[in-house]
Structures are given as C-alpha cells and as structure tokens.
Amino acid sequence: MMAEIKKFWWPLGLVLVVAVLAMAFLSRGSNDHAPEPEEAEGNKGITLPQPQRESDTSIEAALRQRRSIRDYGKGPLALEEVGQLLWAAQGITDERGYRTAPSAGALYPLELYVVVGEVETLDPGVYHYDPQNHALEPVAEDDRRQALTKEALGQAYIGRGAIDIVFTGIYERTTGKYGHRGRRYVHMEAGHAAQNVYLQCVSLELGTVVVGAFGDEGVQDVLELPEERVPLYIMPVGRLP
C-alpha cells in the first residue's frame, strides 16, 4: 500500500516543484524596480564624495529662491558640489534602487553626463554619472564647453558655467513597457530631475538654467554618445556672480 502511495505522489511532487521554479523565474522578468547596473563606460571610475542628506536650506526657501541664472562668477566647483548635484538629479535613495526623481515603472531611462571645465581635482572632459556607485566614468578628454555652446545655437552661458550637466534619455527603456506614450514619460522625468538640480543649486549657492535649444546630433557628437542616448536638457552650473 505504501509503495503505491509513493508511486502516486512522486510525479505529482515533481510537477509542483517545476511549477514553483517556473513562477519564480517569470516573476523576475516582471520586476518594476530599477534595472541592473550597466557596465562602466570608461576604463576607470572616479568615486564621488558621499552626498549630504541634510542642509540648512528648507524646501520652502529653495522653492522661493529658485531662479534661472545665466551669468556666473569666477571659480571652480568642488568635486563634492558636482557629486551633490548629480545625486539630486538621479541619486539612489533606497535599497530597492529608487532615486531622487520619480520614474514611470521605476525604469529610469535617464543617463546623465557632465561636461567639465573647472572642477577642483578633476580634469576637463566629458564624464558619465553612474548612480549605482555614485561615481563618474570618463568618456572623453579636453574642455568641450565651447563645442557644446556651438551646438546649442551659440548660447554663451553654456560655455561660462564651470560645468554643463547634460540629460540624455534612452526611450526604449520606457517605451518597451508603455509603448509610444513612454516617450512622454521620459520627458516628464527629465523635468523632475532638472527641478531637483535647480533646488540643489539654491542650497549650494550656485546658479543654473535649463537649456532645450540645441542640435541633437551635434550634442551627441560632442559628448561621444551612443546613438540610442538622445540629449534632452543642458544645465550649465556655476558660482553666483
């Protein structure tokens, strides 16, 4: 009798185990949390100082004082300031991978680049921001602020900032789930992140402005961007005059 029971339950148990494993595998594919980190684009990463989580500037004060600043004073930015600005835009704030700016489906299509001209302890060049490691990945050498200015219809303040933060988007990360409407979500996200930079600049006593007028292909060439990374915003940042 016992032998017959074992003979009956053994194949049924095997089927149940296979079903559980299959469900676990499929659930991994539907996870809406942040995507796995991409491979570093540069050969050597530059770890940024850890961002500050508190300041003496209230959110109400930052909102009240926020303005678009196109004239900048002299003096380089500190590496700590650069890291704080990038963290404000796309920094990770949760062990699940959530970031400072909301993202449709937590898909995070934005990729940030920094065109560095004047930053203490950092060579001029183009860098990619790696949120997972809060680090910069070198992309290209030399000060490219004036080249970026040329591709942005000659708007001179782009070349006067100590740095230029360039927001790019990979539409496919979002349209893969939301279809054509996902492109709109990417643009919304760029606005969320840019406002974070504005408010962080107020707290750091820096100036910035958002720039949306430029040639996409020209900016891609200056930053040596992969084809799928479409430039969306340029934000020069510098000291207050």
N, C-alpha and C positions, 0 to 999 in steps of 0.2 A: 504493500500500500504506500509506504513512504517513498519507495523508488518511483512509483507512478506520479506522486505529487511533485517530486523533484524534477521529473521529466517534463511535467507541465509548466512549472514556474520558471525554469531556467531560460527558455527562449523568450518568455514574456518579460523577465527582468532585463535581459539583454536589450530588448526593444526599448524599454523605458530609459535605460542608460544612454542609448544612442540619441533618443529624443531630447533628453535634457542637455546633452552636449551640443546638439544642433541649435537649440534655442539660445544657449549661451553665446554661440558663435554669431548668430544672426543679430542678437541684441547689441553686440559690439559695433556692428555696421550702422545702427540707427542712433548712436550716441550723439547728442547735440552739444556736448561740451567742446572746449577748444580743441582744434586739430593738433596732432602731434607736431613737435618742433621740426622745422625743415633743417636740412643740412646747412652748415655755415657756408656763406657765400665767399668769404675771404679765407686766406690761409692762416690768419692769426686774429683772434678776438681780443678786444680791449674791454676788460671788465670795468663797468661804471661804478662810482660810489653809490652806496645804498641810498635810496630816496628818503627824504623826510616825510613822515606821516602826519605831522602837526606843524602849525605855524601860528604867528600872532595875528594873521590876517583872517578875519571871518569871511565866510562865503558871501554874506550880505555886503561887506565892504568891497570885496573883489568884484561883485556884480555892479556895484555903484560906480566904481572907478574904472571899469573896463572901457578902453578906447582903442581905436585903430591908430597906431603910431607909425609914421613913415620917416621920421628923422631920428637918427641915433647918435649918441655920444661916442667918444673915443674910448677904447679899452677893450681887451679881450674878455670873453666869458670864461668862467671857471668850468672845469670838467664836471664838477658837482652840479652846476646850473644846467648844463646840457643834459645830464642824466635825469635831473628832476623834470625838465620839460618833456622829455621823451616818455618818462614814466607817466606823467599827467595825461599824455595823449593815448598811450597804449600799454601802460604798465599792468602787470598781473597783480591782482589784489585778493586772490582766493586760491586755495589749494586745488580747486577744480579747474583752474585756468581762466576764470573770469577776469575781465580787465576793467580799467577805469572808465571806458566808454562802452555803452550798450551796443550789441551786435545782433542782428536778426539770426536766430538759431544758434547763437554763440559760434558762428562760423569764422569770424574775424578775417575779412578779406583785405584789410588794410596792411600795407607794408610801408614803413617809414624810412626815409633816407635823410641824411644830414650833409649838406654842402658846407664844409668847414673852411673858414678863412682865418679867424682869430679866436683860438681857444687855447688856454694855457695847457701845456704839456701834451698837446695833440697836434700832429702835423696837418697842414692844409690838405684837403682831399674830399672824397665822397665816401660816406660810411652808411652801412645798413644797420638799423636797430633790431636787435634780437631780444624780444620781450622775455622769452623763457629764461634767458641767462642774464638779463639786464646788461647787455654788452653791445659794443659796436664792432661790426665786421668791415674791415677795409675793402672798398670796391675799386676806387680809382685815386690816383695821386694828383697833386697840384691844386691850387686855389681856382675853382671853377665858378666863382660867384659872378664874374663879368660875363662869362659864356652863358650862364643861366639868365642873366639880365637881358642879353641879346635875344634869347629865345622867348622872353616874356615881354615882347614889344618895347624893349628899352626902358622898362620901369626901373629907374635908377636906385630906388631904395632897396631893391633886391641885392644889389652889389654893395650897399652900405652897411647891411647887417653883419654882425660878427659871424653868424651862421644863417643858413636857409634850411628850414625843415620842409621836406617835400613829401606830401602824402601821395601814395600810389595805391591803386586797387586792383585786385585780381577778381574780376567779375565772376569767373567760373565757380569760385568757392561758394558764392551765394546763389547764382542762377541755377546751379546744379540741383538745388532743393526747391527754389521758389520760382523758377522759370524767368521769363523776361522781366517781371516785376522786381526781381532781385537786384537789377542794376540800380533801381531807385533806392533800394535799401542800402546799397554801398554808398551812394551819395549822402544819404541821411547820416550814416555812420561817420563819414568824413567831417560833416558839420559838427557832430557831437564831440569828436576828438579835437577839432580845431578850437572849439569854445573852451575845452579844458586847458589848452595851451594859452589862450588869452588870459584865463583866470590865474593860471600859474605864473604868468608873466607879471601880473599885478602883485602877487605875493612876493616875487623875487625882485621887484622894482626894475623890470625890464620892459621894453617896448616891442610890439609886433603888429602885423597886419596880415589879413588873408588876401592872397592874390589868385585869381582864377583865370586871368587872361594870358595865355601862352600857347605856343605850338606844341602839341603832344609829342610829335616825333622828334622835334628839336630837343625837348627836355629829356626824352628817353636817350638820345644820343649823348648829351652832356653827362648824364648820370650813368651811362652804360647799363641801362635797364634791360632785363629780359623782356621780350616782346609782349608777354601777357600782362605785364605790370604797367597799368595806364596811369599817368600823372593826373591828380585831381586838384591839388592845392599846393601853393607855395607860401610859406610863412617865414619871412626874414625876421630875425630876432637880434636886438642889440641893446646897449645900455641907453638909458633915457638921456636926452640931450641936456 
